[in-house]
Amino acid sequence: MKTSVVIIGGGPAGLLLARLLQLNDIDCVVIERRSREYVLSRIRAGVLEQGLVDLLHEAEVDSRLQAVGEVHRRFDIAFHDDVCRIDMDKLTDGKSVTVYGQTEVTRDLYDALDAAGTRIFHDAEGVELHELDTDAPYITFEANEKKHRISAQFIAGCDGFHGPSRQAMPVTVRHDYELVYPFGWLGILTETPPVAEELIYAGHESGFALCSLRSRALSRYYVQCPIDDDVADWSDDRFWDVLKSRLPTDVAESLITGPTIEKSIAPLRSFVSEPMSWHRLFLAGDAAHIVPPTGAKGLNLAASDVYYLSHALIRFFNQNDDTGLINYSATALARVWKAERFSWWMTQLLHFFPNQNKFEQRLRAAEFDYLKSSRAAQTALAENYAGLAY
């Protein structure tokens, strides 16, 4: 089989890239190691920057998002009963974010690609990349009890942190940077009304907490926990008690609790792999970088990668101009590192670190006090949270 671009990874990054290429008459094939049912069952974040919302509009898959997405123009950061309101609308001349589940983004992309007849292979095993430093790269894999080989002009690795694409780069040209955090996030999904209309990020000496939502009847809550905790040890009652203890008093008192319908612990790490391209291979999303979820940048960073890569490929195929492809890695990484810095900063501000001394604890308190008292500091936070320009 031959195609112009083979995309490894059928998550939102790979599907969005496929959709943008398909709309510009560029043939592509998507390879995904999991089943479609598995992909659509994954619960992920859903805070979308305006850049991603605009990109979904460009991809013509934003009708449901526009109908049911929750536009948020502000959010709160709290330490005990001390609350700092970050008004993105006022601080950034009208910027906002939209709450719309990543699963729903993926579903919308699947529907559009299916309608267009885009080829998507699921349950692909043993994916290998070949001849990347030649003009005729190809991949091999097994699916539906058959062996497949797909030749392409370019390969886009959108296959996540554990996928084969980044590993196909020679270690002599790849440089990895990583910071692993000594805690995780225990997240739950519950069919209860959200405790507030806007997101609440809470710092506490016993750990971080976040009040989020998916809709007016579906809430998403998180608490910091030891990375080696077992989800089975977290009963619903224990979760609600810990969450309430870390929230401002008035918020905790108004919290509506109920049975959880999903519960999981996610590790936190910061990771960047450079470069993001090598000959005919281009990385996007978690294949190239990971951010802690504190700043809600994971999906949004993947989207900015797709923006740069899709426009570079469109320019190459439609205008025979490879400038965008040559500059892709440097352009994407400039934005990646800024998002890494912001996510690291928010994580440092809001989490309790084991073995943190009293001096460091006082620095966190001073940082929050400065944030409350400085419009410049609030503006910097609002600009980064709403999303830097592509």
Beta strands, then each sheet from edge to edge (+ up, - down):
strand 1: 2-8
strand 2: 28-31
strand 3: 47-49
strand 4: 70-72
strand 5: 74-79
strand 6: 82-87
strand 7: 97-99
strand 8: 119-121
strand 9: 125-130
strand 10: 138-143
strand 11: 146-157
strand 12: 175-190
strand 13: 200-203
strand 14: 209-215
strand 15: 218-225
strand 16: 260-274
strand 17: 277-278
strand 18: 281-283
strand 19: 289-290
sheet 1: 8+ 2+ 1+ 11+ 10- 9+
sheet 2: 8+ 2+ 1+ 11+ 18+ 17-
sheet 3: 3+ 7- 4+
sheet 4: 6+ 5- 13- 14+ 15- 12+ 16- 19+
end
